């Protein structure tokens, strides 16, 4: 029986196959993982460590057989064993990379792949497998070390960053063995004029040299593995016996040669880059408050100590791999299967190319984002503006990205980014919803695009001067509309709003807004009656949809979006009726008393919307008759703002609340009275709503009520992580200064005497008060904010209402005369013709100087973006390996939710109308979806 019991092992041994019993025994037997924390002081020469290089076959084996609990327990009970494990693994890794047996020849065909099992017996060494296992073990161990250390670096400093000084007495011996040093010694001797006989071994002074630390050697080894012929690069580019060749991976920036795809090389690159990403992840175990004071040694070394050649080669390799991902058409099983509808619901996982592109993007975003400690950009004061820029000494990756200047490189980058965004838009616009899997690295692509336009001014100018600027704007807005209802994507929505604000601050961007959109926008995001929109119209309607349909859940991005509208407003031309009404509806919603009084920062949005109207009036008055007509019809809203007081706002809030309560009580009575009475009440409620709309002269009163019912709090703004304050170059809540170029105070002096009289009348304040004002105000404010009359006066007197009121006072009587003298059918056309020909140069003051508001980086916004990037990296790492799972991340909060599995039949039922559903009944959907 014992002979037959050993039969499986006997049959498997010639093929080099390890049975599952050996891997399972690693978890259970005393000589397995348990020895790491049960036995103290295991020697580096102990054969126990050999299994860490030969036992595992895949990354999943390492992450399933070695748990975070095992490493954490070993760090607490036997920390010297973890230190020994790191030293043994890195030492074996360094030796293998320099060994002539590495890399092992990869199988060239299925036949050779099958026969390789027979050639590789259990006694034959597989150097490539040992290198990969060394990388995987470090990927598993280091995150737990980072977590346990936290802000303390004692263990890491001792094991990874300790430098040892040794005597430099062995240099002559080394020179005798290495011929290249003999020449240098001979040169030295010839220069000094003395031979070796005249210099006996009598040391004048003992020289010492400092050996590189283990961490420095590990980064050097990682870089070498990324450019190792036969492992990550084709063997055909190997020069002589030098297998490390720093050449750019693919054609594109800095390279015109393309070695072609290789799945084995792509997989190996992914393994090495995963270890690099783990090393860079040290900063996620630092709390946000200490991010700048406790910079990561690992990231600092990469961005500041990596040689220039290595930085340029790695940066171009990563960029080219990402940009080429949208253009490479490989006819592989994975690529063909990925195009089959709903295939991603059956086959999980991703091919090696997709995994490589994703991790290249993650590494790029992390390196280009890093600004901590000495890696912070240099700040310079140039006139009134303060700017910052990277250097080769602060962050070499940021510096060399900013130095790109060739037009063909810009065209290559822009076409690749647009292709990725275009793929995602095509997936969301598919006839069969959910039939294709979303591009998994779109968020990282957007962050990379943001970093490029932020760092490289020449690329930003190239983008805005090209015909692709409108396409990029459309893609960014479409993706914002796609993810606005997903809470887990709200951070990316904020990033998109800042990108749009950054672009809108450029005059070249404004000049493109009158161009038509060439992209095929999904019909669900095209406003009714606006099938042929310009870029400006689509920008307005999209921003309106984001604000009006999120019910305050995205109030942290409202300022950036409205600032983008204010920056672009001087360039708006020929706005459609839909876009004009959307602008007025936003203004009406922001001027609602409940919204204004609920948060200290809300009046700024109203201020910005008034600036939008003023900019259109000053620069393109006759080119926007639809907006002029919409503003004139909302005369009452503007007039009420001119005399707005706290008491009046509270009375309006109470009036609306009473109407709601009456409608609610009436509806309750109608439900009790029966269906017949209910129909009557619905009709009366509808009539009451029409009457209120008519009385208020408010075309967007329903939207205002919707904003009333939603608690638009300022939590995200007050937290200081999103740039609410940082996106501004000057405050808006306080009264504007007299010489501010964007306020209307400086323009009042140039107005006519008639206009001045109307301005003075508008400034008169109502002195009526209510005894319960303070109690009512306390119930209106959010998060402890209590509005006061002094606060209301501070922003109300600074509202730039004068320009709009001048336009209304001049044009309203003329329009009323037109309406009275013509038939109703012809009055609309006559009014449009009149507004297209109107000029108010004799009434309006000179147009103020354009002063676009740019996005300004601060410490809070840098920490926020770093958290956003690493949050995405963390989520990607959760499946399938769980790299950082079950570790105490301190940079951001991890909230685990129970995933809801959808069956294939349920998905197909929603598409074909319940064909496969047993009940043939569609589930009811809530009205807010």
DRENZA-109629 format. One line per 2 residues: their letters; for each residue x, y, z of C-alpha. Coordinates in steps of 0.25 Angstrom, whole numbers. Layout:
! residues N
a	X Y Z  ...
! end
This chain:
! residues 929
xx	0 0 0  11 10 3
xx	16 7 -11  3 11 -17
xx	2 23 -8  14 29 -13
xx	10 27 -28  4 41 -30
xx	17 47 -26  25 38 -34
xx	17 41 -46  18 56 -44
xx	32 57 -41  38 55 -55
xx	29 66 -60  33 76 -49
xx	19 77 -44  16 80 -29
xx	3 74 -24  -6 82 -15
xx	-2 74 -3  12 81 -2
xx	5 95 -3  -6 90 8
xx	5 85 17  12 99 16
xx	0 104 24  -1 92 34
xx	12 86 36  22 91 47
xx	32 94 36  23 103 28
xx	18 117 31  16 115 45
xx	31 113 48  33 128 44
xx	26 132 57  28 120 66
xx	43 118 65  52 130 69
xx	65 134 61  64 125 49
xx	78 125 42  79 131 28
xx	86 118 24  74 110 29
xx	68 101 18  55 106 23
xx	55 118 14  57 110 1
xx	42 107 0  39 121 -2
xx	45 121 -15  41 107 -21
xx	27 104 -15  18 115 -21
xx	14 115 -36  5 127 -37
xx	3 140 -29  -10 135 -24
xx	-2 123 -17  7 133 -9
xx	-5 142 -5  -14 130 -1
xx	-3 122 6  3 134 14
xx	-7 142 21  -6 156 26
xx	-9 150 40  4 141 39
xx	13 153 35  7 162 46
xx	8 151 57  23 148 53
xx	26 163 54  20 163 68
xx	26 150 73  39 148 64
xx	42 161 57  56 156 54
xx	51 145 46  43 155 37
xx	56 163 35  63 150 32
xx	52 146 22  54 160 15
xx	69 159 15  69 145 9
xx	59 148 -1  66 160 -6
xx	79 154 -6  74 142 -14
xx	68 152 -24  80 160 -26
xx	89 147 -28  78 141 -38
xx	78 154 -46  93 154 -48
xx	93 139 -50  96 133 -64
xx	84 123 -63  74 135 -62
xx	65 137 -69  61 123 -73
xx	57 122 -87  42 124 -89
xx	34 113 -97  32 117 -111
xx	20 108 -115  10 99 -108
xx	19 87 -111  31 93 -105
xx	22 98 -93  17 84 -91
xx	31 77 -92  36 88 -82
xx	29 80 -71  37 68 -74
xx	50 75 -76  49 83 -63
xx	49 72 -52  49 75 -37
xx	64 75 -36  66 85 -48
xx	66 100 -44  57 109 -50
xx	63 123 -48  51 131 -54
xx	41 124 -45  50 127 -33
xx	51 142 -37  36 143 -39
xx	34 136 -25  44 146 -19
xx	36 158 -24  23 151 -19
xx	28 149 -5  32 163 -4
xx	19 168 -9  12 160 2
xx	21 163 14  24 178 12
xx	10 184 13  9 177 27
xx	22 183 31  18 197 26
xx	5 195 34  11 191 47
xx	22 202 46  12 213 44
xx	19 227 46  31 220 52
xx	42 215 43  51 207 53
xx	49 193 47  50 198 32
xx	62 207 35  70 196 41
xx	66 185 31  65 193 18
xx	71 206 19  83 204 28
xx	96 207 21  109 200 25
xx	123 206 24  134 196 20
xx	149 197 18  153 200 4
xx	165 191 5  160 180 -5
xx	160 190 -17  174 185 -22
xx	169 171 -22  156 174 -29
xx	164 181 -40  173 169 -42
xx	160 161 -44  153 171 -53
xx	161 176 -65  153 189 -67
xx	159 194 -54  173 190 -57
xx	173 201 -68  169 211 -58
xx	180 207 -49  190 207 -60
xx	186 221 -64  187 226 -49
xx	201 220 -48  206 226 -61
xx	200 240 -57  207 239 -44
xx	220 234 -50  222 223 -40
xx	221 208 -42  215 197 -34
xx	228 194 -28  230 208 -22
xx	217 207 -15  217 195 -5
xx	205 191 4  208 202 14
xx	194 209 15  196 224 17
xx	182 226 22  171 216 23
xx	160 219 13  145 214 15
xx	133 213 6  119 213 9
xx	111 201 3  97 204 -3
xx	86 200 6  77 188 4
xx	66 197 -1  75 204 -11
xx	79 191 -16  65 186 -17
xx	61 198 -26  73 196 -35
xx	69 182 -36  55 185 -39
xx	59 195 -50  68 184 -56
xx	57 174 -57  48 184 -64
xx	59 184 -75  64 170 -75
xx	65 163 -88  58 150 -88
xx	50 153 -76  43 167 -79
xx	49 170 -93  52 161 -105
xx	65 154 -106  68 159 -120
xx	71 173 -114  81 167 -105
xx	95 173 -107  106 162 -106
xx	105 156 -92  99 168 -85
xx	84 164 -82  81 178 -76
xx	78 188 -87  71 201 -84
xx	62 202 -96  48 208 -97
xx	38 197 -97  30 201 -109
xx	29 211 -120  25 225 -117
xx	32 236 -109  47 234 -111
xx	46 222 -119  42 217 -133
xx	44 202 -131  33 193 -127
xx	38 179 -122  23 174 -123
xx	15 169 -112  18 157 -103
xx	9 152 -92  20 145 -84
xx	28 158 -84  15 166 -81
xx	12 157 -69  27 158 -64
xx	26 174 -65  13 174 -57
xx	19 165 -46  31 175 -45
xx	23 187 -46  14 182 -35
xx	26 181 -25  29 195 -29
xx	15 199 -26  16 192 -13
xx	29 199 -9  22 213 -13
xx	10 209 -4  17 213 8
xx	10 226 9  -4 220 10
xx	0 216 24  2 230 28
xx	-9 239 33  -13 251 24
xx	-8 261 34  6 255 34
xx	7 253 19  16 265 17
xx	24 263 29  27 248 28
xx	30 246 14  32 232 9
xx	47 228 8  43 219 -4
xx	36 229 -13  47 239 -9
xx	58 230 -14  50 227 -27
xx	47 242 -31  60 248 -26
xx	71 237 -26  68 229 -39
xx	78 232 -50  74 241 -61
xx	75 230 -72  66 221 -64
xx	56 232 -61  55 235 -76
xx	54 221 -80  44 217 -70
xx	35 229 -72  35 227 -87
xx	32 212 -86  21 214 -77
xx	15 225 -85  16 218 -98
xx	10 205 -92  -2 213 -88
xx	-4 221 -100  -2 209 -110
xx	-13 201 -102  -24 208 -110
xx	-18 205 -123  -12 192 -123
xx	-21 181 -129  -16 168 -125
xx	-24 156 -130  -24 148 -117
xx	-34 139 -110  -36 149 -99
xx	-38 161 -109  -48 154 -117
xx	-55 148 -105  -56 162 -99
xx	-64 167 -111  -75 156 -109
xx	-87 163 -102  -88 159 -87
xx	-76 151 -88  -70 158 -75
xx	-81 153 -67  -77 138 -70
xx	-62 139 -70  -55 148 -59
xx	-41 154 -59  -34 161 -70
xx	-23 158 -80  -8 161 -77
xx	-8 173 -86  -20 180 -79
xx	-13 177 -66  0 183 -71
xx	-7 196 -76  -14 197 -63
xx	-2 196 -54  6 205 -63
xx	-5 216 -61  -5 214 -46
xx	10 215 -45  10 228 -54
xx	-1 234 -46  6 231 -32
xx	20 236 -37  15 249 -44
xx	6 252 -32  17 251 -21
xx	20 264 -14  24 262 0
xx	36 267 8  48 271 -1
xx	40 266 -13  31 278 -13
xx	30 287 -25  38 300 -24
xx	29 312 -22  32 325 -29
xx	25 339 -29  24 345 -42
xx	17 358 -41  3 356 -35
xx	2 341 -38  9 330 -30
xx	13 318 -38  21 305 -35
xx	29 296 -43  37 283 -41
xx	52 281 -43  60 269 -46
xx	64 270 -31  50 270 -25
xx	43 260 -34  50 256 -47
xx	37 249 -53  29 262 -52
xx	41 270 -57  43 262 -70
xx	29 261 -73  28 276 -72
xx	40 276 -82  33 269 -93
xx	32 278 -105  32 271 -119
xx	19 273 -126  18 258 -130
xx	19 254 -116  8 263 -112
xx	-1 257 -124  3 243 -119
xx	-1 246 -105  -14 253 -109
xx	-19 243 -119  -16 231 -109
xx	-24 238 -97  -36 241 -106
xx	-36 227 -112  -37 222 -97
xx	-48 232 -94  -55 229 -107
xx	-55 214 -104  -62 216 -91
xx	-72 226 -97  -76 215 -108
xx	-78 205 -97  -87 214 -89
xx	-95 217 -103  -97 202 -106
xx	-110 198 -110  -109 186 -101
xx	-107 192 -87  -96 185 -79
xx	-93 176 -90  -78 181 -90
xx	-69 183 -79  -64 197 -76
xx	-50 201 -78  -44 198 -65
xx	-34 209 -65  -42 221 -69
xx	-40 228 -55  -25 227 -56
xx	-25 232 -70  -33 244 -66
xx	-23 247 -55  -11 245 -64
xx	-18 255 -74  -19 265 -62
xx	-5 263 -58  0 265 -73
xx	-8 278 -75  -4 283 -61
xx	11 281 -63  13 283 -77
xx	8 297 -82  12 294 -96
xx	4 282 -97  -8 290 -91
xx	-6 300 -102  -5 289 -113
xx	-18 283 -108  -26 296 -107
xx	-21 300 -121  -25 287 -127
xx	-38 282 -133  -38 271 -122
xx	-41 281 -110  -56 281 -112
xx	-56 265 -113  -48 265 -100
xx	-58 274 -93  -70 266 -98
xx	-63 253 -93  -60 258 -79
xx	-74 264 -78  -80 251 -83
xx	-72 243 -73  -77 252 -62
xx	-91 250 -65  -89 235 -66
xx	-83 234 -52  -90 245 -44
xx	-100 236 -38  -90 226 -33
xx	-85 230 -19  -72 222 -20
xx	-68 231 -32  -71 245 -26
xx	-56 247 -24  -54 245 -39
xx	-66 255 -42  -58 265 -33
xx	-45 263 -41  -53 265 -54
xx	-59 278 -49  -45 283 -46
xx	-40 279 -60  -51 286 -67
xx	-48 298 -58  -34 298 -62
xx	-37 297 -77  -47 308 -76
xx	-37 318 -71  -30 318 -84
xx	-35 328 -95  -32 318 -106
xx	-43 309 -99  -53 320 -100
xx	-51 322 -114  -54 307 -117
xx	-68 308 -110  -75 312 -122
xx	-70 300 -130  -80 288 -132
xx	-78 275 -125  -73 264 -135
xx	-75 253 -125  -87 244 -124
xx	-93 248 -111  -102 238 -105
xx	-116 242 -106  -119 241 -92
xx	-110 253 -89  -115 262 -101
xx	-125 272 -97  -138 271 -104
xx	-138 281 -115  -123 282 -115
xx	-119 272 -125  -109 281 -132
xx	-102 287 -120  -89 295 -119
xx	-78 292 -109  -83 304 -101
xx	-98 299 -101  -94 285 -97
xx	-85 290 -86  -96 298 -80
xx	-107 287 -81  -97 276 -75
xx	-93 285 -63  -108 288 -61
xx	-111 273 -61  -100 270 -52
xx	-105 280 -42  -120 278 -43
xx	-120 263 -43  -111 260 -31
xx	-119 267 -20  -108 273 -13
xx	-99 260 -12  -89 266 -21
xx	-89 280 -15  -74 280 -13
xx	-72 281 -28  -83 292 -31
xx	-73 304 -29  -63 298 -39
xx	-74 296 -49  -80 309 -48
xx	-66 316 -48  -64 308 -61
xx	-76 315 -66  -72 329 -62
xx	-58 327 -68  -65 323 -81
xx	-76 333 -81  -69 344 -89
xx	-68 334 -101  -82 329 -101
xx	-89 332 -115  -102 328 -121
xx	-107 321 -108  -119 312 -111
xx	-132 314 -104  -130 301 -96
xx	-116 306 -91  -121 320 -88
xx	-132 314 -80  -123 305 -72
xx	-114 317 -68  -126 324 -63
xx	-131 312 -56  -117 310 -49
xx	-118 325 -45  -132 323 -39
xx	-128 311 -31  -116 318 -25
xx	-125 330 -22  -135 322 -14
xx	-135 327 0  -134 313 7
xx	-122 310 -2  -116 324 1
xx	-117 324 16  -114 309 18
xx	-99 310 17  -89 321 18
xx	-82 318 5  -95 318 -4
xx	-96 332 -8  -83 331 -15
xx	-90 322 -26  -100 333 -27
xx	-89 343 -29  -83 334 -40
xx	-96 333 -47  -98 348 -48
xx	-84 349 -53  -88 339 -64
xx	-99 348 -69  -90 361 -68
xx	-80 355 -76  -90 351 -87
xx	-95 365 -87  -82 372 -88
xx	-76 363 -98  -87 357 -107
xx	-100 364 -104  -106 364 -118
xx	-101 350 -121  -109 343 -109
xx	-124 348 -111  -129 335 -105
xx	-122 338 -92  -125 353 -92
xx	-140 349 -93  -139 339 -82
xx	-132 349 -73  -143 360 -76
xx	-154 350 -73  -148 347 -59
xx	-148 362 -55  -155 360 -42
xx	-144 350 -37  -133 360 -39
xx	-141 371 -33  -144 363 -20
xx	-129 360 -19  -127 375 -19
xx	-135 377 -6  -133 363 0
xx	-132 363 15  -132 352 25
xx	-146 354 30  -151 354 16
xx	-144 341 13  -149 334 25
xx	-163 339 22  -162 333 8
xx	-157 320 14  -168 319 23
xx	-178 322 12  -173 311 4
xx	-173 301 16  -188 304 19
xx	-191 301 4  -184 288 5
xx	-191 285 18  -205 289 13
xx	-203 280 0  -198 268 9
xx	-210 269 18  -220 271 6
xx	-213 259 0  -215 251 13
xx	-230 255 13  -232 251 -1
xx	-226 237 1  -236 235 12
xx	-248 240 3  -246 231 -8
xx	-241 230 -22  -251 240 -28
xx	-247 251 -18  -232 248 -21
xx	-233 251 -35  -240 264 -32
xx	-229 267 -22  -218 264 -32
xx	-224 274 -42  -225 285 -32
xx	-211 282 -27  -207 284 -42
xx	-214 297 -43  -209 302 -30
xx	-195 299 -35  -197 306 -48
xx	-202 318 -40  -190 318 -32
xx	-181 318 -44  -189 329 -50
xx	-188 338 -37  -174 336 -35
xx	-170 338 -50  -160 327 -48
xx	-157 318 -59  -149 308 -50
xx	-157 309 -37  -159 293 -37
xx	-144 292 -37  -143 302 -26
xx	-152 294 -18  -144 281 -21
xx	-132 288 -16  -140 293 -4
xx	-144 279 0  -130 274 -1
xx	-120 277 10  -109 284 2
xx	-99 284 13  -84 289 12
xx	-78 277 19  -68 274 8
xx	-65 289 6  -62 291 20
xx	-53 279 21  -43 286 12
xx	-40 275 3  -45 278 -10
xx	-41 292 -13  -54 300 -10
xx	-46 311 -5  -33 307 -13
xx	-40 308 -26  -42 323 -24
xx	-32 334 -25  -40 343 -17
xx	-52 342 -7  -66 343 -12
xx	-74 343 1  -69 356 6
xx	-72 369 -1  -63 371 -13
xx	-53 382 -13  -54 395 -20
xx	-44 392 -31  -47 378 -33
xx	-47 376 -48  -59 365 -48
xx	-69 373 -39  -78 383 -44
xx	-74 393 -33  -64 399 -43
xx	-74 400 -54  -84 408 -46
xx	-77 421 -48  -77 421 -63
xx	-93 419 -63  -102 430 -67
xx	-110 438 -56  -123 431 -59
xx	-116 418 -57  -110 423 -44
xx	-123 426 -39  -129 412 -41
xx	-117 406 -35  -119 415 -22
xx	-133 411 -22  -129 396 -23
xx	-120 398 -11  -130 402 -1
xx	-132 392 10  -145 388 16
xx	-145 390 31  -156 381 35
xx	-152 370 45  -159 358 51
xx	-158 355 66  -155 340 63
xx	-144 343 53  -133 337 61
xx	-140 324 64  -145 323 50
xx	-131 325 45  -125 315 54
xx	-134 304 47  -130 308 33
xx	-115 307 35  -107 294 33
xx	-96 289 41  -98 299 52
xx	-98 311 43  -108 322 47
xx	-110 333 37  -110 347 42
xx	-115 360 36  -100 365 36
xx	-96 353 29  -107 355 18
xx	-103 370 17  -88 366 15
xx	-91 358 2  -104 364 -3
xx	-98 378 -5  -86 372 -12
xx	-95 365 -23  -92 370 -37
xx	-107 372 -40  -105 386 -46
xx	-102 382 -60  -113 372 -61
xx	-123 383 -55  -118 393 -66
xx	-121 383 -77  -135 380 -72
xx	-138 395 -69  -134 398 -83
xx	-140 387 -91  -152 383 -84
xx	-161 395 -88  -157 393 -102
xx	-161 379 -102  -174 382 -96
xx	-177 392 -107  -173 381 -117
xx	-183 371 -111  -194 381 -110
xx	-193 386 -124  -192 372 -131
xx	-200 359 -131  -196 348 -122
xx	-192 339 -133  -182 350 -138
xx	-177 355 -125  -166 345 -122
xx	-159 346 -136  -160 361 -134
xx	-154 361 -121  -142 352 -125
xx	-139 361 -137  -140 373 -128
xx	-130 367 -117  -120 363 -128
xx	-119 377 -133  -119 384 -119
xx	-107 392 -114  -105 398 -100
xx	-92 404 -102  -97 417 -98
xx	-103 412 -85  -93 401 -81
xx	-80 404 -75  -67 399 -81
xx	-65 384 -81  -56 380 -69
xx	-43 373 -71  -44 358 -72
xx	-39 351 -60  -41 336 -61
xx	-41 328 -48  -31 317 -49
xx	-30 304 -40  -20 307 -29
xx	-13 295 -22  -12 295 -7
xx	-8 285 3  -22 280 5
xx	-24 278 -10  -11 271 -11
xx	-15 261 0  -28 259 -6
xx	-23 255 -19  -13 246 -13
xx	-24 239 -5  -32 238 -18
xx	-21 232 -26  -17 222 -15
xx	-31 219 -13  -33 214 -27
xx	-20 206 -26  -25 200 -13
xx	-38 196 -20  -31 190 -32
xx	-22 182 -23  -34 176 -16
xx	-36 166 -27  -31 156 -29
xx	-19 156 -20  -24 166 -9
xx	-10 172 -8  -14 182 3
xx	-26 175 9  -27 174 24
xx	-17 184 27  -19 197 34
xx	-19 208 24  -18 222 30
xx	-18 231 18  -32 229 14
xx	-44 222 20  -48 208 15
xx	-62 204 15  -66 190 11
xx	-79 187 5  -86 174 2
xx	-85 172 -13  -99 169 -20
xx	-97 158 -29  -106 159 -42
xx	-109 146 -49  -108 145 -64
xx	-123 142 -66  -126 155 -58
xx	-117 163 -67  -122 157 -80
xx	-137 159 -75  -134 174 -73
xx	-130 175 -88  -140 166 -95
xx	-152 169 -86  -152 158 -77
xx	-152 146 -87  -144 138 -77
xx	-151 142 -65  -160 132 -59
xx	-171 142 -55  -169 151 -67
xx	-171 163 -58  -162 175 -58
xx	-158 180 -44  -163 194 -40
xx	-153 205 -40  -153 216 -31
xx	-155 230 -37  -142 235 -33
x	-134 226 -41
! end
